């Protein structure tokens, strides 16, 4: 079955938006933790606070891209396990 270009783009957007959305929700729920992180004594090589949201956003986008690749290539229907999505979805 051939998938249209629009359908591929829609699936890619969905796969990226789900982990980024969940990450955004968790960031909103833990917003106060960054202020307490800033108050702690930091080691000399600790990364700046602005780097954390950038790094997590990149990681969530890459997780979404990986799940799209699984979906697009059809490996989620591969044998012996028909349930490749379970570990991926659980990790999200």
N, C-alpha and C positions, 0 to 999 in steps of 0.2 A: 504494500500500500504506500503510495507516494504522498508525502505530506506537503501542503502548500507552504510557500515562503511566509505568508502572513501567519499561518499556524505555527511555524517554527519560531518566529519572532515573538508571538504571543506566549508560547511555552517558555522561551528563554526569559522573557520579562517576568513571568509568574515564578519561575525557579529562582530568579535573583531577588525579586521583591519579598518573597516569603521569609528567607533568612535575614534579610536586611530589616524587614518590619519587626520580626521577633527580636532582633538585636536592638532596634530602636526602642521597643517596649521595655526590654530589660534595662536599657540605659536610663529611660525615664523613671523606672522604679528604683534605681540605685543612684540617682543623681547626687544625693547627699554624701555618698561614699567618697567622691573625689575631693570634697572639701576636707574630710578627715585624712585623706591620703596626703594632701598638701601640707597638713600640720605635722605630719610625722617627720622625724629626722631621716633625711635621704642619704644614701651612700653617694660617693662622689661621681660614680658612673651611671646613676639612675637616669632613665630617659625623661624628657620634659613631659608635663601633663598633657599637652596638646597632642602628643603622639599616640596616646591610647585610643581615642575615638577614630583616628585615621587608620591605625593598624587593624582595629576590630572591623571597621567598615570594609576594608580590603579583604580581610579573611571571610566575612559573610558573603561578599560578592563572589569570591572564589569558590566557596561552598555551594552557592547557587549555580555557578557555572558547572561545577562537577556533577551536581544532580541533574542538570539539563543534559550533559553529555551522556549520562547513564540512560536517561529517558530517550534521547534522540537516537543513540546508536542501537537501541533495542535490547541492550544487555540485561535489562530488568526482566526479560522473558527467557533468559538463558537457563539451560539446565546445569546442574541438578537442582538448583534452588530457584524457584519462581518468585521469591520474595526478597530480591536484592534491595528494594526500597526500604525495608524495615530498619536495617542498621543505619542507613543514610538519614531517614526521617527521625529516628530516635536520637541521632547525634545533633540534629537541629534543635 
